Amino acid sequence: MTLMGFVFFNIMALFNHIINPNLGSYWLPLINPLYLISILYLGLSGSLASSFLSNYSLSKINAVKMSIFGNLSIVITIFLGLFSYMKVFL
């Protein structure tokens, strides 16, 4: 899933840079160290940590309960996003 997102959004970004004649700026964010640190932080904490926590929880509870909590986490994330950004969706 992460690989599919990587490929999809990079294709979209490349297409955008090709339509607007600024293909050279596609690589520009990789020069910024803060950008690289953010990418590493999000990649390691989001993907790696959630994978380890998912495996740990499967060792403590059965797979059915784990799948329910996995689906519940999406709903909780949506509500936290709504409350933290104070956005109203109509």
Residue frames relative to the residue before (quaternion, step in Angstrom):
aa qw qx qy qz dx dy dz
M 1.0000 0.0000 0.0000 0.0000 0.00 0.00 0.00
T 0.6552 0.4987 -0.3164 0.4711 3.57 0.94 -0.80
L 0.6455 0.5194 -0.3144 0.4634 3.56 1.00 -0.81
M 0.6422 0.5180 -0.3258 0.4616 3.59 0.98 -0.79
G 0.6464 0.5058 -0.3156 0.4762 3.59 0.99 -0.78
F 0.6300 0.5380 -0.3241 0.4568 3.56 1.01 -0.84
V 0.6913 0.4703 -0.2812 0.4710 3.57 0.84 -0.97
F 0.6683 0.5217 -0.3062 0.4329 3.59 0.84 -0.97
F 0.7368 0.4229 -0.2524 0.4633 3.59 0.73 -1.02
N 0.6209 0.5149 -0.3563 0.4716 3.60 1.11 -0.47
I 0.6185 0.5166 -0.3473 0.4795 3.58 1.06 -0.66
M 0.6458 0.5091 -0.3209 0.4698 3.58 0.99 -0.80
A 0.6662 0.4967 -0.3065 0.4642 3.59 0.94 -0.85
L 0.6456 0.5067 -0.3215 0.4723 3.58 0.97 -0.80
F 0.6391 0.5222 -0.3218 0.4640 3.57 0.97 -0.83
N 0.6479 0.5144 -0.3059 0.4712 3.58 1.00 -0.84
H 0.6879 0.4717 -0.2826 0.4736 3.59 0.95 -0.84
I 0.6359 0.5087 -0.3389 0.4711 3.60 1.13 -0.53
I 0.6447 0.5101 -0.3244 0.4678 3.60 0.99 -0.81
N 0.7109 0.2842 -0.1908 0.6144 3.57 0.96 -0.88
P 0.4048 -0.7669 0.4286 0.2536 3.60 -0.48 1.08
N 0.4834 0.6343 -0.4760 0.3707 3.59 0.44 1.21
L 0.0791 0.8416 -0.5272 0.0867 3.57 0.88 0.97
G 0.5970 0.5865 -0.3590 0.4131 3.60 1.12 -0.56
S 0.6674 0.5036 -0.3102 0.4526 3.60 1.11 -0.54
Y 0.4196 0.7066 -0.4684 0.3244 3.61 1.25 0.04
W 0.7449 0.3944 -0.2048 0.4976 3.58 1.00 -0.85
L 0.4367 0.7541 -0.4196 0.2540 3.58 1.26 -0.23
P 0.6560 0.5151 -0.3515 0.4251 3.68 0.86 -0.71
L 0.6130 0.5789 -0.3598 0.3995 3.61 1.11 -0.53
I 0.5684 0.5798 -0.3837 0.4399 3.59 1.25 -0.17
N 0.6470 0.5335 -0.3054 0.4511 3.57 1.14 -0.70
P 0.3795 -0.7519 0.4857 0.2341 3.65 -0.54 1.10
L 0.6109 0.5529 -0.3591 0.4384 3.61 1.06 -0.64
Y 0.6189 0.5336 -0.3284 0.4738 3.58 1.09 -0.71
L 0.6722 0.4953 -0.2966 0.4636 3.59 0.91 -0.89
I 0.6381 0.5111 -0.3238 0.4762 3.58 1.02 -0.78
S 0.6434 0.5207 -0.3208 0.4605 3.59 0.99 -0.79
I 0.6498 0.5110 -0.3145 0.4665 3.57 0.95 -0.85
L 0.6691 0.4890 -0.3022 0.4710 3.59 0.92 -0.86
Y 0.6453 0.5247 -0.3195 0.4540 3.58 0.97 -0.86
L 0.6979 0.4598 -0.2804 0.4721 3.57 0.82 -0.96
G 0.6561 0.5160 -0.3160 0.4510 3.57 0.99 -0.76
L 0.7118 0.4470 -0.2670 0.4714 3.56 0.87 -0.92
S 0.7203 0.4305 -0.2764 0.4685 3.58 0.80 -0.89
G 0.7059 0.4735 -0.2812 0.4455 3.57 0.91 -0.82
S 0.7840 0.3493 -0.1873 0.4777 3.56 0.66 -1.05
L 0.7375 0.4391 -0.2473 0.4496 3.55 0.67 -1.09
A 0.6884 0.4780 -0.2929 0.4601 3.58 0.83 -0.94
S 0.6675 0.4875 -0.3220 0.4617 3.61 0.92 -0.79
S 0.6153 0.5366 -0.3492 0.4599 3.57 1.09 -0.61
F 0.6696 0.4845 -0.2983 0.4774 3.58 0.93 -0.86
L 0.6661 0.4940 -0.3087 0.4657 3.59 0.96 -0.81
S 0.6171 0.5347 -0.3414 0.4656 3.56 1.08 -0.66
N 0.6673 0.4839 -0.2986 0.4811 3.59 0.92 -0.83
Y 0.6370 0.5228 -0.3280 0.4619 3.59 1.01 -0.75
S 0.6784 0.4840 -0.3022 0.4628 3.56 0.92 -0.89
L 0.6186 0.5333 -0.3509 0.4579 3.61 1.09 -0.57
S 0.6398 0.5056 -0.3412 0.4675 3.59 1.13 -0.45
K 0.7117 0.4458 -0.2543 0.4797 3.61 1.21 -0.45
I 0.7900 0.1438 -0.0792 0.5907 3.61 1.05 -0.70
N 0.5813 -0.5933 0.4084 0.3785 3.59 -1.19 0.32
A 0.7058 -0.5172 0.3046 0.3762 3.54 -1.28 0.43
V 0.6088 0.5589 -0.3655 0.4282 3.61 1.05 -0.64
K 0.6753 0.4695 -0.2941 0.4869 3.58 0.89 -0.90
M 0.6226 0.5466 -0.3355 0.4484 3.57 1.04 -0.74
S 0.6690 0.4915 -0.3097 0.4636 3.59 0.93 -0.82
I 0.6166 0.5281 -0.3472 0.4694 3.60 1.07 -0.67
F 0.6754 0.4756 -0.2973 0.4789 3.58 0.90 -0.86
G 0.6099 0.5524 -0.3467 0.4502 3.59 1.10 -0.64
N 0.6796 0.4628 -0.2826 0.4940 3.57 0.99 -0.83
L 0.6315 0.5327 -0.3295 0.4570 3.57 1.07 -0.69
S 0.6170 0.5628 -0.3536 0.4213 3.59 1.04 -0.66
I 0.6034 0.5458 -0.3600 0.4566 3.60 1.11 -0.59
V 0.6584 0.5010 -0.3037 0.4725 3.57 0.94 -0.88
I 0.6500 0.5086 -0.3141 0.4692 3.58 0.95 -0.84
T 0.6401 0.5249 -0.3221 0.4593 3.59 0.98 -0.80
I 0.6420 0.5165 -0.3257 0.4637 3.58 0.97 -0.81
F 0.6866 0.4742 -0.2943 0.4659 3.59 0.86 -0.90
L 0.6352 0.5118 -0.3366 0.4704 3.60 1.00 -0.70
G 0.6330 0.5184 -0.3272 0.4727 3.58 1.05 -0.70
L 0.6466 0.5157 -0.3193 0.4626 3.56 1.00 -0.80
F 0.7176 0.4489 -0.2603 0.4646 3.56 0.87 -0.93
S 0.6863 0.4949 -0.3053 0.4368 3.58 0.94 -0.77
Y 0.7474 0.3577 -0.2206 0.5146 3.57 1.05 -0.65
M 0.3108 -0.7973 0.4650 0.2267 3.55 1.37 -0.08
K 0.3475 0.7213 -0.5123 0.3108 3.52 0.92 0.95
V 0.2378 -0.7486 0.6034 0.1380 3.51 -1.13 0.72
F 0.1386 -0.7830 0.6038 0.0555 3.52 -0.79 1.05
L 0.2079 -0.7987 0.5562 0.0976 3.55 -0.69 1.04
